[in-house]
């Protein structure tokens, strides 16, 4: 890995994009002509999340990474391979010129990483599926990926348990007891009061970096500026002190007092942690970002994100105004939809005229998370689709599913073969672990389609998260011999009332042991004769990590994190 000068120099030099979460300035872009299979005539940039590897898959398109540079916009770290990349990362891809195109996939020239927050988790809310990092409310969804890079996990003899979801994270409990250190990848959503600032596509847990090299940006926030003053600005719930910062605006280094204005997207970062919980932060560097990966009128771009507002034929995605007048009315998204937009940059260089919209995840989707061994896999009805059976549930897999092989603890992308939609069945059948964690959405007919699937280390555990079915009606029991029974998406659960745990954590008792239809429930136990059985382990008196039920009550939304 090579370092590029100072953090500020890295953010100003050799910049071709400045999307929300990456880049700075307004440099010129290179236009390329993808192959016919890409579905667009010209493509200047593709901005979205990584869904698979074997080259790299972004926005449903495979980009060859041969000779591509991978850059972290904040730290200046540069590599010539994929070692920095993970499924779920939000990235901006610049294709090479047409003369360098591969017949099967456009060649990527640069891939830029742009996490939106780095810092300690100050609070979590499992009912709302949110957490707070550096003053930002981060919304987790059923498609949010988690990875764990801590040294305690990757050691020859691990001394900690991998973080696999929201409930595994530790929140800050005092000024001297910091929560889990995380890097949050995703998309800007809203800076409004009470709204999520970020929708997370990946939460990567790690050790706090040293204060040099990559650690120069160990603590970071990027988002829309709520307000500014002579020596500070506010992003989300964080007041940023710029009195000792180096600032850069449209034209390079600038006086911090005049560099930014309300509504702009700004990235602030530094090596020193804020006082916890984080409500204020003394930044070392602050840089203006653009909401678009390119700003040249007429250029074709792809953007992925969640719709924050919609009116008539227009809508807002990642803070960008999208003109959908050319779209069929049935294609227009609603607030909360996770979509991919293909369009051209408007004459103002800040908005986009959409030519196509792909719905990736509907706002009102019913979501189900399932963990267990797969028992069958078959080809789907169309090319590059499959049907996998886990705990008796048939789950559809397609090119938009985030695929990760985390069957070993060596690295977040461990595995001997590229795991993508082309190799899906081959890799799954050859894997030494048959254990899967799948997050899926259900349509009105009950069909499950996976938004994220990972091969997990081999385990006998089984779990489900989702809304309790009305039929069959839940039956609340009173003992191990008269268990509570209910179903989630037709998956039967039988639970000893003694295994019910508090939403604050499976270790805590005192949770009511009644379940009602429509409640959001998490259940973990063993799969026995077609039933998920949750029982008190021998020698225990209550719930354990592998055996618990948590009833979170009526869900606040219909899209929930896997925890």
Secondary structure, DSSP 8 states (H G I E B T S, - for coil): -B--S-HHHHHHSS-----TTS--S------B---GGGS-S-BSEEEEEEEEETTEEETTEEEE-TT-EEEETTT--EESSSTT--TT-EEEEEE--GGG--SSSEEEEEEEE--SEEEEEEEEETTTTEEEETTEEEE--TT-EEEE--HHHHSSS--S----SGGGS----BTTB---EEEEEEEE---STTS-SEEEEEEEEE----SSGGGGGSEEEEEEEEEE-SSEEEETTEEEE-TT-EEEETTEEE-HHHH--TT-EEEEEESS--SSS-SEEE-SEEEEE-SSS---TT-EEEEEEEEEEEETTEEEETTEEEE-TTS-GGG---TT-EEEEEEEE-TTSS-EEEEEEEEEE-TT-EEEEEEEEEEEEEE-SSTT-EEEEETTEEEEE-TTSEEEEESSSS-TT--SS--STTTHHHHHHH-S--EEEEEEEE-TT--EEEEEEEEE---S-EEEEEEB-SSS--B--SSSSS-EEEEETTEEEEE-GGGB-BTTBTT---------TTEEEEEEEEEETTEEEE---TT-SS-BTTBEEEEEEE-SSS-----
